[in-house]
């Protein structure tokens, strides 16, 4: 629990450039992604990015940075509790 409190003290930034490139900092897990939807668990909640031809261009979970290219149609935050299986991110599924 102490780790979660210190993480909440960090900032999160989202930079959207021309609806074609989105840079997100403060990312803890990538829960799923495909060409239409990217679901990221961030320090501020779960961020769902919807669009078309989405491609994860940069992924660095050590620094908490993700860059997605494609056409961004929407970005929505939800609570972390809405995901169900906590702690099983994209990378956790890959390395089972």
BAFI-3210 file (N, C-alpha, C; in Angstrom, 3 decimals, decimal comma, padded with zeros to 6 digits):
// residues 96
n [1|2|3|4|5|6|7|8|9|10|11|12|13|14|15|16|17|18|19|20|21|22|23|24|25|26|27|28|29|30|31|32|33|34|35|36|37|38|39|40|41|42|43|44|45|46|47|48|49|50|51|52|53|54|55|56|57|58|59|60|61|62|63|64|65|66|67|68|69|70|71|72|73|74|75|76|77|78|79|80|81|82|83|84|85|86|87|88|89|90|91|92|93|94|95|96]
n.u [000,821|002,010|003,613|001,732|000,788|003,041|003,324|001,030|001,772|003,309|003,341|001,114|001,102|-000,487|-000,111|-001,499|-001,133|-002,312|-004,403|-003,237|-001,066|-000,368|001,060|001,725|002,427|003,247|002,272|001,389|000,668|-000,010|-003,005|-004,458|-004,293|-005,187|-005,853|-007,952|-008,453|-006,818|-005,881|-004,798|-003,327|-002,932|-001,281|-003,305|-005,677|-007,615|-006,992|-008,646|-008,139|-009,559|-009,856|-008,680|-006,536|-004,557|-001,352|001,114|003,771|005,918|006,970|007,666|007,749|009,277|009,974|007,429|006,241|004,344|003,762|001,393|000,411|-001,804|-005,257|-006,888|-009,886|-011,252|-010,701|-010,916|-011,251|-011,422|-012,124|-009,554|-010,487|-012,377|-011,329|-011,124|-009,165|-006,516|-003,134|-002,409|-001,091|-000,460|002,210|002,587|000,919|002,232|004,618|004,030]
n.v [-001,198|001,222|001,671|002,281|004,742|006,395|006,347|007,716|010,272|011,006|012,648|012,685|012,819|013,644|013,863|014,882|014,856|016,343|014,479|012,136|011,066|009,959|010,549|009,102|009,396|007,918|005,333|002,132|-000,520|-002,331|-003,332|-004,292|-004,235|-003,359|-002,706|-000,933|-000,292|000,672|-000,211|001,097|000,896|003,433|005,727|007,334|006,085|003,864|004,138|004,305|004,193|004,890|004,329|004,270|002,180|002,011|001,886|000,681|002,482|003,105|001,605|001,701|000,523|000,719|003,400|004,281|005,201|005,515|005,484|005,974|005,592|006,568|007,086|008,914|008,666|008,806|009,260|007,803|007,796|005,382|003,833|001,945|-000,373|-001,359|-003,182|-005,856|-008,480|-007,692|-006,673|-008,399|-007,740|-006,821|-007,568|-009,436|-011,502|-012,229|-013,381|-015,761]
n.w [000,000|000,662|-001,560|-003,537|-002,585|-002,843|-005,587|-006,383|-005,822|-007,947|-011,148|-013,990|-017,483|-020,526|-023,907|-026,816|-030,201|-032,972|-033,113|-033,944|-032,674|-029,474|-026,383|-023,306|-019,916|-016,711|-016,766|-015,621|-016,297|-019,318|-020,344|-022,530|-026,108|-029,420|-032,889|-032,625|-029,937|-026,948|-023,739|-020,809|-017,620|-015,451|-013,176|-012,353|-012,874|-015,000|-018,358|-021,331|-024,700|-027,724|-031,237|-034,618|-036,543|-034,554|-033,128|-031,025|-030,478|-028,799|-025,821|-022,561|-019,617|-017,356|-017,113|-017,341|-019,694|-022,661|-026,131|-028,600|-031,915|-034,534|-035,462|-033,111|-031,450|-029,008|-025,449|-022,325|-018,828|-016,199|-012,988|-011,319|-010,157|-011,865|-013,614|-012,849|-012,869|-011,195|-011,610|-013,636|-016,349|-019,788|-020,355|-018,346|-019,181|-021,502|-020,599|-019,237]
ca.u [000,000|002,900|004,060|000,638|000,734|004,148|003,034|000,024|002,437|003,895|002,412|000,822|000,898|-000,989|000,089|-002,151|-000,678|-003,120|-005,223|-002,524|-000,011|-000,644|002,124|001,171|003,370|002,569|001,635|001,857|000,438|-000,798|-003,927|-004,714|-004,269|-005,360|-005,861|-009,069|-008,543|-005,658|-006,281|-003,610|-003,515|-002,045|-001,289|-004,529|-006,842|-007,521|-007,203|-009,022|-007,983|-010,246|-009,589|-008,463|-005,141|-003,700|-000,129|001,942|005,060|006,932|006,482|008,725|007,054|010,191|009,784|005,993|005,909|003,771|003,406|000,495|000,144|-003,034|-006,299|-007,490|-011,266|-011,675|-009,914|-011,828|-010,718|-012,292|-011,413|-008,743|-011,273|-013,256|-010,635|-011,259|-007,929|-005,443|-001,774|-002,128|-001,038|-000,098|003,493|002,410|000,331|003,232|005,699|003,523]
ca.v [000,000|002,372|001,899|002,961|006,141|007,138|006,456|008,749|011,553|011,313|013,289|011,992|013,744|013,106|014,808|014,431|015,673|016,258|013,267|011,052|010,529|010,249|010,154|009,001|009,047|007,406|004,055|001,014|-001,782|-002,336|-004,449|-004,864|-003,288|-003,815|-001,544|-000,047|000,023|000,479|-000,055|001,308|001,215|004,534|006,092|008,094|005,285|003,101|004,994|003,576|004,998|004,256|004,977|003,337|001,962|002,315|001,093|001,057|002,834|003,062|001,049|001,626|000,500|001,135|004,846|004,542|005,970|004,802|006,323|005,275|006,330|006,187|008,099|008,848|009,146|009,127|008,832|007,741|007,255|004,664|003,411|000,735|-001,523|-001,821|-004,134|-007,256|-009,165|-006,725|-007,160|-009,232|-006,853|-007,367|-008,248|-010,620|-012,550|-012,673|-014,126|-016,850]
ca.w [000,000|000,672|-002,932|-004,246|-002,142|-003,442|-007,018|-006,582|-005,740|-009,256|-012,082|-015,235|-018,587|-021,793|-025,004|-028,041|-031,319|-034,196|-033,042|-034,619|-031,803|-028,076|-025,467|-021,960|-018,861|-015,522|-017,095|-014,807|-017,016|-020,551|-020,173|-023,850|-027,216|-030,794|-033,785|-032,313|-028,516|-026,079|-022,349|-019,999|-016,212|-015,126|-011,763|-012,101|-013,234|-016,242|-019,519|-022,546|-025,908|-028,859|-032,505|-035,717|-036,938|-033,410|-033,078|-029,895|-031,059|-027,750|-024,568|-021,560|-018,344|-016,290|-017,004|-017,357|-020,893|-023,807|-027,275|-029,512|-033,148|-035,224|-035,335|-031,777|-031,437|-027,643|-024,293|-021,179|-017,578|-015,269|-011,786|-011,457|-009,699|-012,935|-014,487|-012,442|-012,474|-010,983|-011,645|-014,802|-017,490|-021,086|-020,255|-017,488|-020,016|-022,470|-019,976|-018,395]
c.u [000,861|003,370|002,991|000,566|001,851|003,947|002,035|000,626|003,081|002,855|002,196|000,553|000,385|-000,804|-000,525|-001,764|-001,521|-004,001|-004,557|-001,441|-000,343|000,487|001,557|002,298|002,580|001,852|002,256|001,745|-000,281|-001,698|-004,297|-004,542|-004,523|-005,483|-006,973|-009,113|-007,228|-006,132|-005,027|-004,012|-002,467|-002,122|-002,538|-005,806|-006,593|-007,890|-007,483|-008,957|-008,643|-009,951|-009,469|-006,983|-004,170|-002,528|000,710|003,368|006,193|006,275|007,668|008,059|007,966|010,067|008,308|005,537|005,410|003,457|002,577|000,272|-001,094|-004,027|-007,000|-008,879|-011,728|-010,677|-010,846|-011,099|-011,806|-011,456|-010,650|-009,529|-012,151|-012,624|-010,756|-009,957|-006,786|-004,089|-001,440|-002,203|-000,646|001,204|003,417|001,823|001,357|004,258|005,219|004,312]
c.v [001,256|002,706|002,650|004,433|006,952|007,311|007,569|010,139|011,968|011,964|012,400|013,034|012,983|014,201|014,195|015,385|015,364|015,013|012,063|010,413|010,942|009,684|010,199|008,645|008,585|006,096|002,947|-000,324|-001,499|-003,555|-005,093|-003,775|-004,027|-002,555|-000,547|000,422|-000,262|000,741|-000,041|001,538|002,262|004,827|006,866|007,331|004,543|004,022|004,117|004,544|004,233|005,056|003,954|003,330|002,330|001,347|001,591|001,243|002,742|002,523|000,916|001,697|000,841|002,633|005,222|005,337|005,066|005,833|005,465|006,169|005,750|007,320|007,918|009,469|009,536|008,615|008,898|007,149|006,501|004,292|002,129|-000,509|-002,100|-002,883|-005,589|-007,860|-008,162|-007,391|-008,072|-008,340|-007,586|-008,154|-009,491|-011,788|-013,117|-013,628|-015,208|-018,101]
c.w [000,000|-000,737|-003,717|-003,851|-002,777|-004,942|-007,269|-006,475|-007,048|-010,153|-013,300|-016,297|-019,796|-022,835|-026,257|-029,155|-032,553|-034,265|-033,715|-033,764|-030,373|-027,226|-024,053|-021,003|-017,642|-015,758|-016,244|-015,532|-018,330|-020,455|-021,502|-024,900|-028,517|-031,648|-033,486|-030,863|-027,810|-024,655|-021,492|-018,548|-015,868|-013,633|-011,384|-012,450|-014,531|-017,398|-020,726|-023,718|-027,039|-030,122|-033,608|-036,085|-035,806|-033,367|-031,906|-030,399|-030,054|-026,486|-023,631|-020,196|-017,175|-016,045|-016,965|-018,556|-022,013|-024,887|-028,225|-030,721|-033,809|-035,091|-033,989|-031,836|-030,037|-026,625|-023,090|-019,993|-016,828|-014,051|-012,040|-011,067|-010,801|-013,819|-014,060|-011,981|-012,397|-011,102|-012,812|-016,027|-018,752|-020,995|-019,378|-018,263|-020,998|-021,857|-019,009|-018,592]
res [x|x|x|x|x|x|x|x|x|x|x|x|x|x|x|x|x|x|x|x|x|x|x|x|x|x|x|x|x|x|x|x|x|x|x|x|x|x|x|x|x|x|x|x|x|x|x|x|x|x|x|x|x|x|x|x|x|x|x|x|x|x|x|x|x|x|x|x|x|x|x|x|x|x|x|x|x|x|x|x|x|x|x|x|x|x|x|x|x|x|x|x|x|x|x|x]
***
